[in-house]
Each structure stands twice: as structure tokens, then as C-alpha cells.
């Protein structure tokens, strides 16, 4: 009976040499349709030059800088008052 029985070919695994064929980072749980939609959205993005990007950041600092400064001064003032009240 063993003569008629077909044997499975032995599987030989190659050693892992550490190469990455395709990075799977960020693909967990996404369907191919979602990936295609993400690629379309990336292609439709507005291209911003380095000068424009720096101008946008500078404008944001000009708008939000005074607000941040007021908040920091307020916390500093509150901390100073609390320190003076409890230092005795």
C-alpha cells in the first residue's frame, strides 16, 4: 500500500535575509477601494511652495501669538498670586 501512496514534496524554506518586498505599514484594515480613494485625494492636493508654507506659518504665529502670550502671562500671574498667598 505504501508503494501506491503519493508523497508530498518536502517544502524547503529559504532563510530570511531581511529584505522587504513591499512595506505593509499603514495598510491594516483598508480595502483596495479605500486605498484608491486615498491616492486620488493625494493627487488632488494643492501644491504649496516653500515660501508660501513659511508665509502661512508666519501668519498663524502673528494671529495666535498674542493669544498664547496672554494665556501664559495669565498663568504666570495666577501662579505668582498663589505662591504669595501660601508662602506665609
LOROVEX-802745 format. One record per residue (C-alpha): residue in one letter; residue number from 1; x, y, z. Coordinates in steps of 0.25 Angstrom, whole numbers, plus 2048, in hexadecimal, padded with zeros to 3 digits. Each point is the difference from the previous one (the first is absolute). Last residue first. Example, Ala and Ser with C-alpha at 12.3 -4.5 7.8 and 13.67 -1.06 7.14 Angstrom:
REM residues 2
<site><aa>s</aa><i>2</i><c1>837</c1><c2>7FC</c2><c3>81D</c3></site>
<site><aa>a</aa><i>1</i><c1>7FA</c1><c2>7F2</c2><c3>802</c3></site>
//
This chain:
REM residues 88
<site><aa>x</aa><i>88</i><c1>80E</c1><c2>94B</c2><c3>8DB</c3></site>
<site><aa>x</aa><i>87</i><c1>803</c1><c2>7FA</c2><c3>7F2</c3></site>
<site><aa>x</aa><i>86</i><c1>7F1</c1><c2>7FC</c2><c3>7FD</c3></site>
<site><aa>x</aa><i>85</i><c1>7FB</c1><c2>80D</c2><c3>7FB</c3></site>
<site><aa>x</aa><i>84</i><c1>80C</c1><c2>805</c2><c3>7FA</c3></site>
<site><aa>x</aa><i>83</i><c1>802</c1><c2>7F3</c2><c3>7F8</c3></site>
<site><aa>x</aa><i>82</i><c1>7F1</c1><c2>800</c2><c3>7FC</c3></site>
<site><aa>x</aa><i>81</i><c1>802</c1><c2>80E</c2><c3>7FB</c3></site>
<site><aa>x</aa><i>80</i><c1>80C</c1><c2>7FD</c2><c3>7F8</c3></site>
<site><aa>x</aa><i>79</i><c1>7FA</c1><c2>7F4</c2><c3>7FA</c3></site>
<site><aa>x</aa><i>78</i><c1>7F4</c1><c2>808</c2><c3>7FB</c3></site>
<site><aa>x</aa><i>77</i><c1>809</c1><c2>80A</c2><c3>7FA</c3></site>
<site><aa>x</aa><i>76</i><c1>808</c1><c2>7F6</c2><c3>7F9</c3></site>
<site><aa>x</aa><i>75</i><c1>7F3</c1><c2>7F9</c2><c3>7FB</c3></site>
<site><aa>x</aa><i>74</i><c1>7FB</c1><c2>80E</c2><c3>7FB</c3></site>
<site><aa>x</aa><i>73</i><c1>80D</c1><c2>803</c2><c3>7F9</c3></site>
<site><aa>x</aa><i>72</i><c1>800</c1><c2>7F3</c2><c3>7F9</c3></site>
<site><aa>x</aa><i>71</i><c1>7F2</c1><c2>802</c2><c3>7FB</c3></site>
<site><aa>x</aa><i>70</i><c1>803</c1><c2>80E</c2><c3>7FC</c3></site>
<site><aa>x</aa><i>69</i><c1>80C</c1><c2>7FB</c2><c3>7F8</c3></site>
<site><aa>x</aa><i>68</i><c1>7F8</c1><c2>7F5</c2><c3>7F9</c3></site>
<site><aa>x</aa><i>67</i><c1>7F6</c1><c2>80A</c2><c3>7FC</c3></site>
<site><aa>x</aa><i>66</i><c1>80A</c1><c2>809</c2><c3>7FB</c3></site>
<site><aa>x</aa><i>65</i><c1>807</c1><c2>7F5</c2><c3>7F8</c3></site>
<site><aa>x</aa><i>64</i><c1>7F3</c1><c2>7FA</c2><c3>7FA</c3></site>
<site><aa>x</aa><i>63</i><c1>7FF</c1><c2>80B</c2><c3>7F4</c3></site>
<site><aa>x</aa><i>62</i><c1>80E</c1><c2>803</c2><c3>7FE</c3></site>
<site><aa>x</aa><i>61</i><c1>804</c1><c2>7F2</c2><c3>801</c3></site>
<site><aa>x</aa><i>60</i><c1>7F6</c1><c2>7FB</c2><c3>7F6</c3></site>
<site><aa>x</aa><i>59</i><c1>805</c1><c2>80B</c2><c3>7F6</c3></site>
<site><aa>x</aa><i>58</i><c1>80E</c1><c2>7FB</c2><c3>802</c3></site>
<site><aa>x</aa><i>57</i><c1>7FC</c1><c2>7F2</c2><c3>7FD</c3></site>
<site><aa>x</aa><i>56</i><c1>7F8</c1><c2>803</c2><c3>7F4</c3></site>
<site><aa>x</aa><i>55</i><c1>80C</c1><c2>809</c2><c3>7FB</c3></site>
<site><aa>x</aa><i>54</i><c1>809</c1><c2>7F4</c2><c3>802</c3></site>
<site><aa>x</aa><i>53</i><c1>7F7</c1><c2>7F7</c2><c3>7F8</c3></site>
<site><aa>x</aa><i>52</i><c1>7FF</c1><c2>80A</c2><c3>7F5</c3></site>
<site><aa>x</aa><i>51</i><c1>80F</c1><c2>801</c2><c3>7FF</c3></site>
<site><aa>x</aa><i>50</i><c1>802</c1><c2>7F1</c2><c3>800</c3></site>
<site><aa>x</aa><i>49</i><c1>7F6</c1><c2>7FF</c2><c3>7F5</c3></site>
<site><aa>x</aa><i>48</i><c1>7F2</c1><c2>7FA</c2><c3>802</c3></site>
<site><aa>x</aa><i>47</i><c1>7FA</c1><c2>7F6</c2><c3>7F6</c3></site>
<site><aa>x</aa><i>46</i><c1>7F1</c1><c2>7FE</c2><c3>803</c3></site>
<site><aa>x</aa><i>45</i><c1>7FC</c1><c2>7F2</c2><c3>802</c3></site>
<site><aa>x</aa><i>44</i><c1>7F9</c1><c2>7F9</c2><c3>7F5</c3></site>
<site><aa>x</aa><i>43</i><c1>80A</c1><c2>7F5</c2><c3>7FE</c3></site>
<site><aa>x</aa><i>42</i><c1>800</c1><c2>7FC</c2><c3>80F</c3></site>
<site><aa>x</aa><i>41</i><c1>7F0</c1><c2>7FF</c2><c3>7FF</c3></site>
<site><aa>x</aa><i>40</i><c1>801</c1><c2>7F7</c2><c3>7F4</c3></site>
<site><aa>x</aa><i>39</i><c1>80A</c1><c2>7F7</c2><c3>808</c3></site>
<site><aa>x</aa><i>38</i><c1>7F7</c1><c2>800</c2><c3>80C</c3></site>
<site><aa>x</aa><i>37</i><c1>7F4</c1><c2>7FB</c2><c3>7F7</c3></site>
<site><aa>x</aa><i>36</i><c1>809</c1><c2>7F5</c2><c3>7FA</c3></site>
<site><aa>x</aa><i>35</i><c1>804</c1><c2>7FB</c2><c3>80E</c3></site>
<site><aa>x</aa><i>34</i><c1>7F1</c1><c2>801</c2><c3>805</c3></site>
<site><aa>x</aa><i>33</i><c1>7FC</c1><c2>7F7</c2><c3>7F4</c3></site>
<site><aa>x</aa><i>32</i><c1>80B</c1><c2>7F6</c2><c3>803</c3></site>
<site><aa>x</aa><i>31</i><c1>7FB</c1><c2>7FE</c2><c3>80E</c3></site>
<site><aa>x</aa><i>30</i><c1>807</c1><c2>805</c2><c3>80C</c3></site>
<site><aa>x</aa><i>29</i><c1>801</c1><c2>7F9</c2><c3>80D</c3></site>
<site><aa>x</aa><i>28</i><c1>80F</c1><c2>800</c2><c3>801</c3></site>
<site><aa>x</aa><i>27</i><c1>806</c1><c2>808</c2><c3>7F5</c3></site>
<site><aa>x</aa><i>26</i><c1>808</c1><c2>80A</c2><c3>808</c3></site>
<site><aa>x</aa><i>25</i><c1>80D</c1><c2>7F8</c2><c3>7FF</c3></site>
<site><aa>x</aa><i>24</i><c1>800</c1><c2>7F5</c2><c3>7F7</c3></site>
<site><aa>x</aa><i>23</i><c1>80D</c1><c2>803</c2><c3>7F9</c3></site>
<site><aa>x</aa><i>22</i><c1>802</c1><c2>7F8</c2><c3>7F4</c3></site>
<site><aa>x</aa><i>21</i><c1>80C</c1><c2>7F6</c2><c3>7FD</c3></site>
<site><aa>x</aa><i>20</i><c1>807</c1><c2>803</c2><c3>80D</c3></site>
<site><aa>x</aa><i>19</i><c1>80E</c1><c2>7F9</c2><c3>801</c3></site>
<site><aa>x</aa><i>18</i><c1>804</c1><c2>7FA</c2><c3>80D</c3></site>
<site><aa>x</aa><i>17</i><c1>808</c1><c2>7F4</c2><c3>7FA</c3></site>
<site><aa>x</aa><i>16</i><c1>7F5</c1><c2>7F6</c2><c3>805</c3></site>
<site><aa>x</aa><i>15</i><c1>806</c1><c2>7F3</c2><c3>7FD</c3></site>
<site><aa>x</aa><i>14</i><c1>7F9</c1><c2>7F8</c2><c3>7F5</c3></site>
<site><aa>x</aa><i>13</i><c1>7F6</c1><c2>7F6</c2><c3>804</c3></site>
<site><aa>x</aa><i>12</i><c1>800</c1><c2>7F2</c2><c3>7FA</c3></site>
<site><aa>x</aa><i>11</i><c1>7F3</c1><c2>7F9</c2><c3>7FF</c3></site>
<site><aa>x</aa><i>10</i><c1>801</c1><c2>7F1</c2><c3>7FE</c3></site>
<site><aa>x</aa><i>9</i><c1>7F7</c1><c2>7FB</c2><c3>7F5</c3></site>
<site><aa>x</aa><i>8</i><c1>7F4</c1><c2>7F8</c2><c3>805</c3></site>
<site><aa>x</aa><i>7</i><c1>801</c1><c2>7F1</c2><c3>7FE</c3></site>
<site><aa>x</aa><i>6</i><c1>7F6</c1><c2>7F9</c2><c3>7F7</c3></site>
<site><aa>x</aa><i>5</i><c1>7FC</c1><c2>7F2</c2><c3>805</c3></site>
<site><aa>x</aa><i>4</i><c1>800</c1><c2>7F5</c2><c3>7F6</c3></site>
<site><aa>x</aa><i>3</i><c1>80D</c1><c2>7FA</c2><c3>806</c3></site>
<site><aa>x</aa><i>2</i><c1>7FB</c1><c2>802</c2><c3>80E</c3></site>
<site><aa>x</aa><i>1</i><c1>7F5</c1><c2>7F6</c2><c3>7FE</c3></site>
//
